[in-house]
């Protein structure tokens, strides 16, 4: 199912969607974690973008396994790609928690005790979201770099033209 479309491997097509959407999702997660005023207008968009990117990761790994049967083992790239979902899921959950907590805070009574607890919770979730977004960014880079090396490492020379 995730092998070929019009004779082209599905993997590079889907991977490009993940490589674009997941970094956009990390930027969005960082934005709503660090700028509380942006949570209400952009929070749902960030959660949706992160959800789509996260949903595409298993498609990318499945299509990668199909491509592996055709071209051979990509080595470290396959292992790193399999790990990416475990970075994206926490980021998705934390972005969703930020959005939900912000909505809840807007609708609840502004009692001082509840507000202090809400602020402490929001700060903790924001800090975790920043860590998750940065970790996801690093992992996306590692997966992409290893994939580029697997695909192009032997075909592109690093010698300079004189």
N, CA and C atoms as a LAMMPS dump frame, in Angstrom:
ITEM: TIMESTEP
0
ITEM: NUMBER OF ATOMS
486
ITEM: BOX BOUNDS ff ff ff
-5.0000000000000000e+02 5.0000000000000000e+02
-5.0000000000000000e+02 5.0000000000000000e+02
-5.0000000000000000e+02 5.0000000000000000e+02
ITEM: ATOMS id mol type element x y z
1 1 1 N 0.814 -1.19 0
2 1 2 C 0 0 0
3 1 3 C 0.865 1.265 0
4 2 1 N 1.954 1.276 0.758
5 2 2 C 2.809 2.452 0.84
6 2 3 C 4.081 2.257 0.03
7 3 1 N 3.961 1.616 -1.129
8 3 2 C 5.145 1.316 -1.922
9 3 3 C 5.357 2.328 -3.043
10 4 1 N 4.465 2.344 -4.033
11 4 2 C 4.647 3.2 -5.201
12 4 3 C 3.369 3.971 -5.545
13 5 1 N 3.563 5.172 -6.084
14 5 2 C 2.477 5.954 -6.679
15 5 3 C 2.984 6.399 -8.047
16 6 1 N 2.272 6.003 -9.093
17 6 2 C 2.695 6.319 -10.464
18 6 3 C 4.133 5.914 -10.738
19 7 1 N 4.542 4.792 -10.172
20 7 2 C 5.889 4.286 -10.385
21 7 3 C 6.964 4.951 -9.536
22 8 1 N 6.585 5.91 -8.698
23 8 2 C 7.548 6.586 -7.816
24 8 3 C 7.383 6.067 -6.393
25 9 1 N 8.482 5.945 -5.672
26 9 2 C 8.346 5.5 -4.277
27 9 3 C 7.574 6.531 -3.437
28 10 1 N 6.692 6.052 -2.592
29 10 2 C 5.877 6.906 -1.736
30 10 3 C 6.746 7.591 -0.68
31 11 1 N 7.787 6.921 -0.238
32 11 2 C 8.577 7.418 0.885
33 11 3 C 9.092 8.848 0.713
34 12 1 N 9.778 9.187 -0.374
35 12 2 C 10.248 10.577 -0.471
36 12 3 C 9.106 11.588 -0.552
37 13 1 N 7.975 11.19 -1.084
38 13 2 C 6.831 12.1 -1.163
39 13 3 C 6.282 12.406 0.227
40 14 1 N 6.08 11.374 1.029
41 14 2 C 5.523 11.543 2.363
42 14 3 C 6.548 12.188 3.293
43 15 1 N 7.801 11.808 3.141
44 15 2 C 8.848 12.359 4.001
45 15 3 C 8.926 13.87 3.853
46 16 1 N 8.737 14.366 2.651
47 16 2 C 8.791 15.819 2.464
48 16 3 C 7.657 16.52 3.223
49 17 1 N 6.512 15.885 3.313
50 17 2 C 5.418 16.462 4.102
51 17 3 C 5.796 16.496 5.584
52 18 1 N 6.393 15.422 6.081
53 18 2 C 6.813 15.374 7.487
54 18 3 C 7.918 16.39 7.746
55 19 1 N 8.869 16.48 6.826
56 19 2 C 10.012 17.378 6.997
57 19 3 C 9.583 18.847 6.966
58 20 1 N 8.486 19.143 6.334
59 20 2 C 7.975 20.521 6.335
60 20 3 C 7.05 20.746 7.539
61 21 1 N 6.079 19.859 7.734
62 21 2 C 5.065 20.079 8.761
63 21 3 C 5.591 19.961 10.189
64 22 1 N 6.487 19.013 10.434
65 22 2 C 6.951 18.834 11.804
66 22 3 C 7.795 20.015 12.291
67 23 1 N 8.721 20.547 11.495
68 23 2 C 9.403 21.769 11.947
69 23 3 C 8.46 22.968 12.083
70 24 1 N 7.472 23.085 11.215
71 24 2 C 6.478 24.155 11.371
72 24 3 C 5.732 23.955 12.697
73 25 1 N 5.408 22.704 13.011
74 25 2 C 4.727 22.404 14.273
75 25 3 C 5.618 22.736 15.47
76 26 1 N 6.91 22.475 15.365
77 26 2 C 7.8 22.808 16.485
78 26 3 C 7.896 24.319 16.671
79 27 1 N 7.952 25.056 15.584
80 27 2 C 7.974 26.521 15.678
81 27 3 C 6.665 27.02 16.304
82 28 1 N 5.561 26.456 15.876
83 28 2 C 4.268 26.833 16.443
84 28 3 C 4.167 26.484 17.921
85 29 1 N 4.661 25.315 18.289
86 29 2 C 4.638 24.909 19.696
87 29 3 C 5.496 25.845 20.534
88 30 1 N 6.674 26.178 20.03
89 30 2 C 7.526 27.142 20.743
90 30 3 C 6.811 28.49 20.869
91 31 1 N 6.148 28.905 19.81
92 31 2 C 5.457 30.2 19.825
93 31 3 C 4.351 30.244 20.869
94 32 1 N 3.516 29.203 20.928
95 32 2 C 2.414 29.25 21.901
96 32 3 C 2.894 28.957 23.315
97 33 1 N 4.043 28.305 23.443
98 33 2 C 4.593 28.074 24.779
99 33 3 C 5.219 29.346 25.341
100 34 1 N 5.862 30.112 24.475
101 34 2 C 6.594 31.289 24.931
102 34 3 C 5.788 32.585 24.857
103 35 1 N 4.745 32.615 24.052
104 35 2 C 3.891 33.807 23.9
105 35 3 C 2.455 33.454 24.247
106 36 1 N 2.076 33.573 25.509
107 36 2 C 0.711 33.19 25.914
108 36 3 C -0.393 33.868 25.099
109 37 1 N -0.166 35.071 24.645
110 37 2 C -1.194 35.776 23.862
111 37 3 C -1.486 35.089 22.531
112 38 1 N -0.58 34.274 22.059
113 38 2 C -0.772 33.583 20.778
114 38 3 C -1.511 32.256 20.926
115 39 1 N -1.712 31.794 22.147
116 39 2 C -2.363 30.492 22.347
117 39 3 C -3.78 30.464 21.811
118 40 1 N -4.553 31.488 22.128
119 40 2 C -5.954 31.495 21.714
120 40 3 C -6.091 31.588 20.191
121 41 1 N -5.415 32.542 19.521
122 41 2 C -5.629 32.63 18.072
123 41 3 C -4.943 31.53 17.257
124 42 1 N -3.804 31.014 17.758
125 42 2 C -3.035 30.064 16.946
126 42 3 C -2.946 28.659 17.53
127 43 1 N -3.405 28.466 18.737
128 43 2 C -3.249 27.18 19.404
129 43 3 C -3.854 26.016 18.654
130 44 1 N -5.08 26.172 18.206
131 44 2 C -5.743 25.083 17.482
132 44 3 C -5.027 24.776 16.169
133 45 1 N -4.55 25.802 15.486
134 45 2 C -3.793 25.601 14.246
135 45 3 C -2.503 24.823 14.508
136 46 1 N -1.824 25.162 15.594
137 46 2 C -0.587 24.454 15.965
138 46 3 C -0.894 22.991 16.277
139 47 1 N -1.946 22.757 17.039
140 47 2 C -2.33 21.383 17.38
141 47 3 C -2.689 20.599 16.109
142 48 1 N -3.433 21.207 15.207
143 48 2 C -3.824 20.528 13.96
144 48 3 C -2.606 20.207 13.105
145 49 1 N -1.693 21.156 12.962
146 49 2 C -0.481 20.933 12.174
147 49 3 C 0.359 19.811 12.793
148 50 1 N 0.487 19.832 14.107
149 50 2 C 1.255 18.8 14.805
150 50 3 C 0.591 17.442 14.662
151 51 1 N -0.731 17.412 14.721
152 51 2 C -1.462 16.145 14.576
153 51 3 C -1.279 15.555 13.185
154 52 1 N -1.356 16.39 12.157
155 52 2 C -1.164 15.897 10.783
156 52 3 C 0.266 15.379 10.605
157 53 1 N 1.237 16.14 11.072
158 53 2 C 2.64 15.714 10.956
159 53 3 C 2.869 14.403 11.694
160 54 1 N 2.3 14.29 12.892
161 54 2 C 2.46 13.074 13.691
162 54 3 C 1.777 11.891 13.008
163 55 1 N 0.617 12.117 12.42
164 55 2 C -0.099 11.046 11.722
165 55 3 C 0.652 10.572 10.482
166 56 1 N 1.413 11.458 9.858
167 56 2 C 2.166 11.081 8.657
168 56 3 C 3.449 10.308 8.964
169 57 1 N 3.918 10.367 10.192
170 57 2 C 5.163 9.658 10.531
171 57 3 C 5.035 8.148 10.314
172 58 1 N 3.974 7.481 10.783
173 58 2 C 3.866 6.044 10.501
174 58 3 C 3.759 5.735 9
175 59 1 N 3.16 6.641 8.235
176 59 2 C 3.102 6.445 6.778
177 59 3 C 4.516 6.529 6.206
178 60 1 N 5.297 7.475 6.703
179 60 2 C 6.686 7.612 6.233
180 60 3 C 7.513 6.386 6.604
181 61 1 N 7.344 5.874 7.812
182 61 2 C 8.136 4.7 8.204
183 61 3 C 7.691 3.451 7.444
184 62 1 N 6.38 3.3 7.231
185 62 2 C 5.896 2.138 6.464
186 62 3 C 6.367 2.195 5.023
187 63 1 N 6.298 3.379 4.43
188 63 2 C 6.761 3.507 3.041
189 63 3 C 8.276 3.351 2.971
190 64 1 N 8.973 3.739 4.02
191 64 2 C 10.42 3.54 4.079
192 64 3 C 10.78 2.068 4.12
193 65 1 N 9.981 1.291 4.843
194 65 2 C 10.217 -0.158 4.886
195 65 3 C 9.976 -0.778 3.513
196 66 1 N 8.963 -0.286 2.802
197 66 2 C 8.709 -0.794 1.444
198 66 3 C 9.856 -0.414 0.515
199 67 1 N 10.366 0.797 0.653
200 67 2 C 11.499 1.225 -0.17
201 67 3 C 12.756 0.44 0.177
202 68 1 N 12.921 0.119 1.442
203 68 2 C 14.081 -0.659 1.89
204 68 3 C 14.137 -2.019 1.191
205 69 1 N 12.972 -2.611 0.952
206 69 2 C 12.934 -3.894 0.246
207 69 3 C 13.419 -3.76 -1.194
208 70 1 N 13.267 -2.584 -1.777
209 70 2 C 13.686 -2.362 -3.163
210 70 3 C 15.148 -1.943 -3.293
211 71 1 N 15.632 -1.105 -2.356
212 71 2 C 16.974 -0.52 -2.534
213 71 3 C 17.988 -0.954 -1.49
214 72 1 N 17.552 -1.628 -0.445
215 72 2 C 18.487 -2.066 0.58
216 72 3 C 18.331 -1.288 1.877
217 73 1 N 19.043 -1.754 2.869
218 73 2 C 18.951 -1.196 4.216
219 73 3 C 19.613 0.174 4.279
220 74 1 N 18.884 1.192 4.771
221 74 2 C 19.483 2.525 4.884
222 74 3 C 20.304 2.712 6.157
223 75 1 N 20.464 1.653 6.938
224 75 2 C 21.282 1.72 8.138
225 75 3 C 20.618 2.513 9.253
226 76 1 N 21.361 3.458 9.798
227 76 2 C 20.921 4.239 10.946
228 76 3 C 19.633 5.027 10.669
229 77 1 N 19.419 5.398 9.433
230 77 2 C 18.252 6.2 9.073
231 77 3 C 16.942 5.521 9.476
232 78 1 N 16.83 4.235 9.227
233 78 2 C 15.604 3.507 9.565
234 78 3 C 15.371 3.5 11.069
235 79 1 N 16.418 3.303 11.841
236 79 2 C 16.285 3.285 13.295
237 79 3 C 15.861 4.659 13.825
238 80 1 N 16.499 5.712 13.328
239 80 2 C 16.159 7.071 13.764
240 80 3 C 14.736 7.44 13.342
241 81 1 N 14.346 7.044 12.141
242 81 2 C 12.993 7.315 11.665
243 81 3 C 11.937 6.638 12.529
244 82 1 N 12.213 5.416 12.969
245 82 2 C 11.28 4.71 13.841
246 82 3 C 11.117 5.411 15.192
247 83 1 N 12.139 6.127 15.639
248 83 2 C 12.097 6.819 16.931
249 83 3 C 11.352 8.155 16.862
250 84 1 N 11.206 8.726 15.685
251 84 2 C 10.651 10.072 15.556
252 84 3 C 9.25 10.208 16.151
253 85 1 N 8.434 9.193 16.026
254 85 2 C 7.071 9.253 16.553
255 85 3 C 7.074 9.503 18.063
256 86 1 N 8.081 8.977 18.749
257 86 2 C 8.164 9.111 20.205
258 86 3 C 8.611 10.511 20.632
259 87 1 N 9.018 11.329 19.693
260 87 2 C 9.303 12.738 19.937
261 87 3 C 8.067 13.58 19.588
262 88 1 N 7.391 13.2 18.514
263 88 2 C 6.251 13.977 18.03
264 88 3 C 5.022 13.84 18.931
265 89 1 N 4.77 12.655 19.45
266 89 2 C 3.577 12.449 20.281
267 89 3 C 3.598 13.326 21.541
268 90 1 N 4.698 13.346 22.302
269 90 2 C 4.692 14.242 23.47
270 90 3 C 4.512 15.714 23.086
271 91 1 N 5.131 16.122 21.978
272 91 2 C 4.962 17.507 21.552
273 91 3 C 3.497 17.787 21.21
274 92 1 N 2.85 16.856 20.531
275 92 2 C 1.429 17.002 20.208
276 92 3 C 0.588 17.109 21.476
277 93 1 N 0.834 16.231 22.427
278 93 2 C 0.058 16.243 23.669
279 93 3 C 0.28 17.536 24.462
280 94 1 N 1.51 18.025 24.481
281 94 2 C 1.799 19.256 25.22
282 94 3 C 1.224 20.483 24.521
283 95 1 N 1.282 20.515 23.199
284 95 2 C 0.654 21.63 22.471
285 95 3 C -0.85 21.629 22.701
286 96 1 N -1.447 20.448 22.677
287 96 2 C -2.885 20.34 22.937
288 96 3 C -3.208 20.75 24.371
289 97 1 N -2.35 20.379 25.31
290 97 2 C -2.572 20.759 26.709
291 97 3 C -2.486 22.277 26.875
292 98 1 N -1.528 22.901 26.213
293 98 2 C -1.419 24.368 26.282
294 98 3 C -2.685 25.03 25.761
295 99 1 N -3.151 24.568 24.625
296 99 2 C -4.359 25.143 24.031
297 99 3 C -5.566 24.931 24.942
298 100 1 N -5.712 23.703 25.454
299 100 2 C -6.845 23.37 26.309
300 100 3 C -6.796 24.153 27.616
301 101 1 N -5.629 24.209 28.253
302 101 2 C -5.493 24.946 29.51
303 101 3 C -5.803 26.432 29.318
304 102 1 N -5.365 26.983 28.19
305 102 2 C -5.647 28.388 27.921
306 102 3 C -7.142 28.626 27.748
307 103 1 N -7.801 27.741 27.048
308 103 2 C -9.258 27.867 26.873
309 103 3 C -9.98 27.724 28.197
310 104 1 N -9.529 26.782 28.996
311 104 2 C -10.147 26.555 30.304
312 104 3 C -9.955 27.761 31.218
313 105 1 N -8.755 28.329 31.186
314 105 2 C -8.478 29.505 32.013
315 105 3 C -9.346 30.684 31.593
316 106 1 N -9.641 30.79 30.318
317 106 2 C -10.464 31.897 29.822
318 106 3 C -11.915 31.764 30.252
319 107 1 N -12.377 30.537 30.482
320 107 2 C -13.789 30.327 30.813
321 107 3 C -14.047 30.167 32.3
322 108 1 N -12.999 29.939 33.096
323 108 2 C -13.21 29.744 34.535
324 108 3 C -13.205 31.073 35.267
325 109 1 N -13.686 31.024 36.459
326 109 2 C -13.707 32.205 37.325
327 109 3 C -12.274 32.628 37.63
328 110 1 N -12.025 33.905 37.698
329 110 2 C -10.672 34.416 37.923
330 110 3 C -10.351 34.494 39.406
331 111 1 N -10.694 33.457 40.154
332 111 2 C -10.375 33.422 41.578
333 111 3 C -8.868 33.352 41.752
334 112 1 N -8.343 34.028 42.751
335 112 2 C -6.891 34.136 42.913
336 112 3 C -6.225 32.791 43.162
337 113 1 N -6.814 31.916 43.96
338 113 2 C -6.196 30.617 44.245
339 113 3 C -6.179 29.752 42.983
340 114 1 N -7.301 29.714 42.287
341 114 2 C -7.369 28.929 41.055
342 114 3 C -6.462 29.489 39.991
343 115 1 N -6.334 30.791 39.969
344 115 2 C -5.491 31.449 38.979
345 115 3 C -4.008 31.159 39.212
346 116 1 N -3.579 31.136 40.48
347 116 2 C -2.179 30.824 40.798
348 116 3 C -1.85 29.399 40.402
349 117 1 N -2.759 28.464 40.685
350 117 2 C -2.547 27.074 40.298
351 117 3 C -2.515 26.955 38.785
352 118 1 N -3.424 27.652 38.133
353 118 2 C -3.478 27.617 36.68
354 118 3 C -2.197 28.174 36.064
355 119 1 N -1.679 29.255 36.624
356 119 2 C -0.455 29.864 36.116
357 119 3 C 0.738 28.942 36.307
358 120 1 N 0.82 28.287 37.467
359 120 2 C 1.908 27.343 37.733
360 120 3 C 1.832 26.16 36.768
361 121 1 N 0.636 25.643 36.575
362 121 2 C 0.45 24.526 35.639
363 121 3 C 0.821 24.946 34.229
364 122 1 N 0.372 26.111 33.825
365 122 2 C 0.652 26.608 32.477
366 122 3 C 2.156 26.774 32.265
367 123 1 N 2.852 27.295 33.26
368 123 2 C 4.306 27.462 33.134
369 123 3 C 5.016 26.118 33.026
370 124 1 N 4.57 25.143 33.809
371 124 2 C 5.185 23.813 33.755
372 124 3 C 4.946 23.156 32.39
373 125 1 N 3.722 23.233 31.91
374 125 2 C 3.402 22.645 30.597
375 125 3 C 4.155 23.387 29.494
376 126 1 N 4.269 24.699 29.617
377 126 2 C 5.02 25.484 28.629
378 126 3 C 6.481 25.058 28.594
379 127 1 N 7.08 24.889 29.769
380 127 2 C 8.487 24.468 29.824
381 127 3 C 8.672 23.091 29.194
382 128 1 N 7.778 22.182 29.506
383 128 2 C 7.852 20.844 28.903
384 128 3 C 7.644 20.903 27.391
385 129 1 N 6.752 21.771 26.935
386 129 2 C 6.504 21.915 25.498
387 129 3 C 7.739 22.448 24.782
388 130 1 N 8.441 23.378 25.408
389 130 2 C 9.683 23.899 24.813
390 130 3 C 10.708 22.775 24.685
391 131 1 N 10.872 21.993 25.74
392 131 2 C 11.82 20.871 25.707
393 131 3 C 11.423 19.875 24.62
394 132 1 N 10.138 19.53 24.546
395 132 2 C 9.663 18.574 23.54
396 132 3 C 9.873 19.107 22.124
397 133 1 N 9.605 20.382 21.912
398 133 2 C 9.783 20.969 20.575
399 133 3 C 11.257 20.966 20.171
400 134 1 N 12.129 21.328 21.092
401 134 2 C 13.562 21.339 20.772
402 134 3 C 14.085 19.927 20.521
403 135 1 N 13.639 18.972 21.327
404 135 2 C 14.056 17.576 21.122
405 135 3 C 13.546 17.047 19.784
406 136 1 N 12.32 17.396 19.429
407 136 2 C 11.759 16.97 18.149
408 136 3 C 12.552 17.569 16.991
409 137 1 N 12.931 18.824 17.121
410 137 2 C 13.728 19.483 16.073
411 137 3 C 15.049 18.766 15.865
412 138 1 N 15.709 18.426 16.947
413 138 2 C 16.986 17.709 16.853
414 138 3 C 16.787 16.355 16.18
415 139 1 N 15.729 15.65 16.562
416 139 2 C 15.488 14.322 15.982
417 139 3 C 15.129 14.411 14.497
418 140 1 N 14.345 15.414 14.111
419 140 2 C 14.028 15.594 12.688
420 140 3 C 15.316 15.822 11.904
421 141 1 N 16.196 16.63 12.447
422 141 2 C 17.486 16.862 11.781
423 141 3 C 18.28 15.565 11.659
424 142 1 N 18.353 14.8 12.73
425 142 2 C 19.123 13.551 12.719
426 142 3 C 18.562 12.573 11.685
427 143 1 N 17.232 12.45 11.651
428 143 2 C 16.603 11.54 10.689
429 143 3 C 16.87 12.02 9.265
430 144 1 N 16.662 13.304 9.022
431 144 2 C 16.87 13.848 7.681
432 144 3 C 18.312 13.745 7.221
433 145 1 N 19.24 14.055 8.105
434 145 2 C 20.659 13.974 7.757
435 145 3 C 21.065 12.548 7.432
436 146 1 N 20.626 11.602 8.254
437 146 2 C 20.976 10.202 7.982
438 146 3 C 20.308 9.702 6.705
439 147 1 N 19.1 10.184 6.41
440 147 2 C 18.421 9.799 5.168
441 147 3 C 19.121 10.366 3.947
442 148 1 N 19.544 11.618 4.045
443 148 2 C 20.273 12.224 2.925
444 148 3 C 21.597 11.498 2.683
445 149 1 N 22.271 11.145 3.772
446 149 2 C 23.536 10.405 3.621
447 149 3 C 23.297 9.017 3.027
448 150 1 N 22.2 8.371 3.444
449 150 2 C 21.883 7.047 2.902
450 150 3 C 21.558 7.127 1.412
451 151 1 N 20.851 8.183 1.014
452 151 2 C 20.434 8.315 -0.387
453 151 3 C 21.54 8.864 -1.274
454 152 1 N 22.309 9.83 -0.775
455 152 2 C 23.226 10.565 -1.632
456 152 3 C 24.697 10.431 -1.255
457 153 1 N 24.995 9.82 -0.138
458 153 2 C 26.362 9.775 0.365
459 153 3 C 27.389 9.237 -0.609
460 154 1 N 27.036 8.198 -1.342
461 154 2 C 27.986 7.582 -2.267
462 154 3 C 27.98 8.237 -3.637
463 155 1 N 27.004 9.097 -3.914
464 155 2 C 26.857 9.627 -5.256
465 155 3 C 27.372 11.057 -5.417
466 156 1 N 27.542 11.763 -4.328
467 156 2 C 27.987 13.134 -4.407
468 156 3 C 29.378 13.226 -3.814
469 157 1 N 30.282 13.753 -4.568
470 157 2 C 31.671 13.88 -4.108
471 157 3 C 31.843 15.207 -3.383
472 158 1 N 32.675 15.198 -2.355
473 158 2 C 32.934 16.438 -1.628
474 158 3 C 34.174 17.153 -2.159
475 159 1 N 34.729 16.655 -3.242
476 159 2 C 35.914 17.328 -3.798
477 159 3 C 35.499 18.617 -4.499
478 160 1 N 36.344 19.616 -4.381
479 160 2 C 36.02 20.903 -4.979
480 160 3 C 36.57 20.997 -6.39
481 161 1 N 35.871 21.757 -7.21
482 161 2 C 36.332 21.987 -8.589
483 161 3 C 37.299 23.16 -8.591
484 162 1 N 38.354 23.014 -9.342
485 162 2 C 39.328 24.102 -9.42
486 162 3 C 39.42 24.646 -10.792
